[in-house]
């Protein structure tokens, strides 16, 4: 089980005897026992079994201070495990005091001072997480995992009504915000809320209600919870039914997000393909991305809870919030973003900032240009042909950084990209600012452009607006504003655009 070594976090209210002295339970189990700790449980690993005891704590999503609440959580987890990982033979046992130690007994034993979930011990090296780290897993194993998830979903109880996804997301952000205060900028959480609200509104206005797609699933699908070998098992499901009842895309998206978080984003398509091959829905990538963004924020909250229990810091939550932002970009669909403007208008700086926020690659005309050919019309034509070819081949979208001021060259580019969703971002600055920036160009052309003040003035005089694109598909930004402000404005504009495409009155 991939969990942190035990720190024995103190309970915050009603205690249990096990909570007061978890080491005592470890001694009572006999033989060598390893103790692990999550933000909600202690897990005691013997040679053959795992004994999980819930912490008597209160969270924004559960109150486990009472013994009855911990018993119900154990019953829920064991019930879920029988569906997602039957080979672990999960059962619920009571914890009773015997002399100076503890023993496992019937879960309803009136003498029980706590309750535990007991399962067979599994080989951690057989998890998908371990296999990926060792280089022993690839597309075949990930496709098999996707098919196994589809089979679990097929057996799961279906929930008739669709979930209120906006409320679920808002509730998570409301729990995350106070934990993140002083560690993660509030504007980052605001951006996440806006992107999620726009996606839900777009789906509602398009009439895409997900009836029949909600199941009593796993709820916490990460690579360490996928047990390979024989019949694939999904271990450690959530013990809270309300959080386990999710859209099938949500369950799968958690594993997609974890694959990318571990540096294996190239396997996401294999997971989705395997899910469909196993009898599941063909899940649209934009919906998977929407749920993956939400799951990154859930993990950010958990990371902050664990960081507080363990002594501080953000526990990696900041990186997870950044990952949520990149997934939110994908929920907008595969976009080709043309960042245009005269030299020294700030377009290259903005393109890099957009790439950092979105994860999309940048195709820069300056970096593709043969510098020996200069800025001749023939040289620029060859560069635009190369950009068009590369942009058309980027399935997930890209950012094009080019002046795009020549209407003829631009039309050829747009013709090649007519099957793609293309948006234009036009950068503008005052003439004096552009001249000053051009004079201050680094002599080594470190950021690609070598256009001096004379070239910048000449190209600016010839620059033609991006009016081939519909007004709804292009936006003008102030190149003198900070890149962060402009990226945030562009994200908000894209969200409004996507909603208005399905409902112009929105």
C-alpha positions, 0 to 999 in steps of 0.5 A: 500500500503506497502510504506515508510512514506513520506519524500517529497524528493526534485526534482532535475530539473524542478519542478511542483507545486505539487512537490514543496508543496505536503502537499498542495495536501493532504490538498485539498483532504479533510478528513484524508489523509495519505501520502506514498512515494516510490522512484518514487511517492507520494501516498495520501490515503483517506478513499476510494481512492488512488491518486498517483503522480509521482515525477519529477525526473530523474533516469537511467531508466526514466526521469519524469521531464517534465509534459508530461512524468509524464502524459504518465507514469500515462496512462501506469500504469492505462492501466496496472492496468485495466489488472492486477487489474480491481477491482481497477477501475484505472483512470488518472486525472489531478491536477489543482489549485483552489484558495489555493488548488488543485482539480482533473480534466480531464487528458487533462485539459490545466490548469493541473499542474500535473497528478495522477493515482486514484484507489479505496483504498484496504485493505492492510491486504488482501495482500499476504505480510500481510497474510504471516506476520499474519500467514494467508497464506500458500501453498493454497494461494500461489498456488492461486496467481501463478494461478492468475499470469498465467491468467494475462499472458494469457490475456497479449499481447505477444511479438514475439521476445525474450529479450536480457537478457544479455543487460537488466542485464548489464544495471541494473548493470551499474545503480547499480554500482555507487550507490553501490560504497563504500557500496557493494564490486565491486567484488560482482557485478562482480560475479553477471555479470559473473554468469548471462553471463554464464547462458545466454551463456549456454542457447544460445549454447543449442538453448533454445530461449524463443520465445513467452514467453515474455509478457506485464506483471506486472514487479514488482511482490512482496508479497505486490502487490498480493491482495487476496480475491475474484479474486486475483489482482496484484496491482502497476504494472510498468508504463514503458512498456519496463521494464514491457515486461518480460519473464513470468519466470522473472515476476514469479521469482520476487515473488519467490525472495520476498517470500524467502526474507521474510523467506518463501522460502519453498513456492516457489515450491507452487507458480510455481505449481500454475502457471502451474495449472493456465495454465502457463508454467512449469517453469524450476527452473534454469531459475526462479533462473536466473531471481530471481538473476536479480530481487534481483539486481534490488531491491538492486538498488531501495534500494540504491536510496531510501536510498539516498533520505532518508539520507544514508546507503545501505537500505538493498542492501547488503543483496539483493546482497547476495541473488542474489548470492544464486539464481545464485547458483541455476541457475547452477542446483541442485549440489552435491559438494564434498569438499574433501582433507586430514585432515587439508587441509582446506576443512571444512573451504571451505565447510562452505564458500561455504554454506554461498555463495550458501545457500546449506546445509553442510553434514559433515563427522566429525559432522555425525561421532560417536566420540566414534568409532574414525576413524576406517574403519567401522566407516567411512563406516557408516558415508559415507552411512549416507552422501550418503542417506542424499545427495540423499534426498537433492532436491536442492543440498548440500555440502559434507565435507569429506576427501573422500580419500578411493577409495572403500568408495568413489565409494559406495557414487558415486554409490548412487549419480549417478542420481545427478549432482556431482562435486568434489573440492579437497583441497591441502596444503603442508605437513608442513602446514597440520601438523601445522594446525593439532597441532593447532586443538581446543581441543573441536573439535568445527568445527567437526574434532578431527584428531590430527597430527598423524591421519592427517599424516596417512590419508594423506598418504592413501589419493587417488585422486578423479579421478573417476569423469571426469576431467571436473567435478573436480577442485583442489584448494589451501587450503592455499588461502583465502576461499573467493578467492577459492569460487570465483574461484569455482563459475567461474569454475562451470559457465565455466563447465555448458557452456562447457557441452552444447558446448565443443568448448565454 
